Amino acid sequence: MKIAVIGTGNIGGTLGRRWVAAGHEVTYGTRAGTGEGPGGAPQLAVDDALAGAEVVVLAVPGGAVAEVVAANGPALGGKIVIDAANRIGEPEVNSRAAIAADAPQARYVRAFNTLGWENFADPLPGTALFFAADPSARPAAEELITAVGLEPVFAGDAAATGTVDALLPLWFALVKHNGGNRRVALRVAR
Ligand SMILES: NC(=O)c1ccc[n+]([C@@H]2O[C@H](COP(=O)([O-])OP(=O)(O)OC[C@H]3O[C@@H](n4cnc5c(N)ncnc54)[C@H](OP(=O)(O)O)[C@@H]3O)[C@@H](O)[C@H]2O)c1
């Protein structure tokens, strides 16, 4: 898949590395200019990274998502947009509304936001990643979650974004009561 990862920090850099290793075509979108990004994938201006991408991952601070989406709304149309950002402290931690407003044709996925990045860099066996997705984006989301080494667990369509987000305070509580160890995750027993 051709993936534009916006942000090269803990989340963007970790996911990008994993997808490069799995054989996907990753391009980072940054405001830092061109060069080589994590895992050796190219780093371009955000609009250049978006051109030609099938999947876009928003891995910027929660407060920056609205700005990025407002500046690039038409370029997101028809693409799968994975919202990995958390607007910590806001009533809604996701950016679904802002993405729907500026890019109504984007196919929304809520994923990679309920576990710390350490669980994506080196997942414990059987780690589940709960996600919500527009039905047309579900197969791609499952493939990309699997490529990171996680078990995709579908929580519902985009309307289930809040269900996924409810796991975020649970994860913070697990870290707190696990001695601060952030390499902690959930599994699904079937
Ligand atoms: N850290 C985690 O374990 C974790 C887990 C799940 C979800 N998240 C969420 O993932 C998002 C990223 O977290 P992180 O830990 O990866 O943060 P981070 O390490 O600080 O990286 C943020 C990245 O976003 C870029 N950025 C900031 N503002 C931007 C803008 N206006 N346009 C383009 N790029 C911009 C930064 O680039 P510059 O170098 O130019 O500033 C940097 O590459 C956050 O929303 C966070 O809530 C984090």
The ligand as a MOL file (V3000), in Angstrom:
LIG
                    3D

  0  0  0     0  0            999 V3000
M  V30 BEGIN CTAB
M  V30 COUNTS 48 52 0 0 0
M  V30 BEGIN ATOM
M  V30 1 N 3.3080 8.5660 22.0630 0
M  V30 2 C 2.4320 7.5390 22.1060 0
M  V30 3 O 2.7190 6.4670 22.6720 0
M  V30 4 C 1.0890 7.6900 21.4310 0
M  V30 5 C 0.2260 6.5860 21.4140 0
M  V30 6 C -0.9800 6.6650 20.7210 0
M  V30 7 C -1.3300 7.8570 20.0890 0
M  V30 8 N -0.4840 8.9330 20.1770 0 CHG=1
M  V30 9 C -0.8980 10.1660 19.4980 0
M  V30 10 O -0.1260 10.2470 18.3010 0
M  V30 11 C 0.1390 11.6180 18.0000 0
M  V30 12 C 1.6420 11.7840 17.8380 0
M  V30 13 O 2.2820 11.4650 19.0780 0
M  V30 14 P 3.8490 11.2730 19.1590 0
M  V30 15 O 4.1490 10.7280 20.4900 0
M  V30 16 O 4.3240 10.5600 17.9330 0 CHG=-1
M  V30 17 O 4.3310 12.8120 19.0850 0
M  V30 18 P 5.7740 13.3540 18.6960 0
M  V30 19 O 6.8010 12.3260 18.9370 0
M  V30 20 O 5.8850 14.6850 19.3930 0
M  V30 21 O 5.6780 13.5940 17.1140 0
M  V30 22 C 4.7840 14.5140 16.5800 0
M  V30 23 C 5.1240 14.6980 15.1110 0
M  V30 24 O 4.1470 15.5720 14.5490 0
M  V30 25 C 4.8260 16.5820 13.7990 0
M  V30 26 N 3.9970 17.7900 13.7330 0
M  V30 27 C 3.6070 18.5790 14.7550 0
M  V30 28 N 2.8300 19.5800 14.3090 0
M  V30 29 C 2.7380 19.3990 12.9550 0
M  V30 30 C 2.0860 20.1060 11.9080 0
M  V30 31 N 1.3490 21.2030 12.1660 0
M  V30 32 N 2.2070 19.6520 10.6330 0
M  V30 33 C 2.9430 18.5540 10.3710 0
M  V30 34 N 3.5860 17.8230 11.3200 0
M  V30 35 C 3.4770 18.2620 12.5940 0
M  V30 36 C 6.1220 16.7800 14.5350 0
M  V30 37 O 7.0370 17.3840 13.6760 0
M  V30 38 P 8.0580 18.5430 14.1520 0
M  V30 39 O 9.3330 17.8110 14.4220 0
M  V30 40 O 8.0950 19.4490 12.9720 0
M  V30 41 O 7.4650 19.1860 15.3870 0
M  V30 42 C 6.4880 15.3170 14.8590 0
M  V30 43 O 7.0680 14.6910 13.7490 0
M  V30 44 C -0.4500 12.4470 19.1430 0
M  V30 45 O -1.6990 12.9340 18.7380 0
M  V30 46 C -0.6110 11.4450 20.2760 0
M  V30 47 O -1.6960 11.7710 21.1100 0
M  V30 48 C 0.7100 8.8730 20.8080 0
M  V30 END ATOM
M  V30 BEGIN BOND
M  V30 1 1 1 2
M  V30 2 2 2 3
M  V30 3 1 2 4
M  V30 4 1 4 5
M  V30 5 2 4 48
M  V30 6 2 5 6
M  V30 7 1 6 7
M  V30 8 2 7 8
M  V30 9 1 8 9
M  V30 10 1 8 48
M  V30 11 1 9 10
M  V30 12 1 9 46
M  V30 13 1 10 11
M  V30 14 1 11 12
M  V30 15 1 11 44
M  V30 16 1 12 13
M  V30 17 1 13 14
M  V30 18 2 14 15
M  V30 19 1 14 16
M  V30 20 1 14 17
M  V30 21 1 17 18
M  V30 22 2 18 19
M  V30 23 1 18 20
M  V30 24 1 18 21
M  V30 25 1 21 22
M  V30 26 1 22 23
M  V30 27 1 23 24
M  V30 28 1 23 42
M  V30 29 1 24 25
M  V30 30 1 25 26
M  V30 31 1 25 36
M  V30 32 1 26 27
M  V30 33 1 26 35
M  V30 34 2 27 28
M  V30 35 1 28 29
M  V30 36 1 29 30
M  V30 37 2 29 35
M  V30 38 1 30 31
M  V30 39 2 30 32
M  V30 40 1 32 33
M  V30 41 2 33 34
M  V30 42 1 34 35
M  V30 43 1 36 37
M  V30 44 1 36 42
M  V30 45 1 37 38
M  V30 46 2 38 39
M  V30 47 1 38 40
M  V30 48 1 38 41
M  V30 49 1 42 43
M  V30 50 1 44 45
M  V30 51 1 44 46
M  V30 52 1 46 47
M  V30 END BOND
M  V30 END CTAB
M  END
